[in-house]
Amino acid sequence: MGLGRAPPAAGSERECTMNVILNTDEAHAVLSLVSAQVLDHVDLSDAGRKAIRDWRRAHDIGRAGLEDFTESLNVAIGNYIDERTTRMMRVRGALKVKGI
């Protein structure tokens, strides 16, 4: 998984950001795990099981559906992190806290 930490901001050892970016193999692992859990533990009709298996097959490694899914998943993860992150910004010399 692509995890990275930016270097601390000038004059601060505490400020840093984190980026989470999944590649297609990692996104495929996530969708395989989640869909397997649903298939194994949720009471679904045969049509529901088939729909999940068809969706999973359409998002298999090497298919365009996986590329689109990976991009959407990365956007969703980034938005989730951003929505729950407290941000500190300097505004005209003062420290402003924005977040949660």
HELIX and SHEET records of a PDB file:
HELIX    1   1 THR A   24  HIS A   41  1                                  18    
HELIX    2   2 ASP A   46  ALA A   58  1                                  13    
HELIX    3   3 ALA A   64  GLU A   83  1                                  20    
SHEET    1   A 2 GLY A   2  ARG A   5  0                                        
SHEET    2   A 2 MET A  18  ILE A  21 -1                                        
SHEET    1   B 2 ARG A  87  VAL A  91  0                                        
SHEET    2   B 2 ALA A  94  LYS A  98 -1                                        
END                                                                             
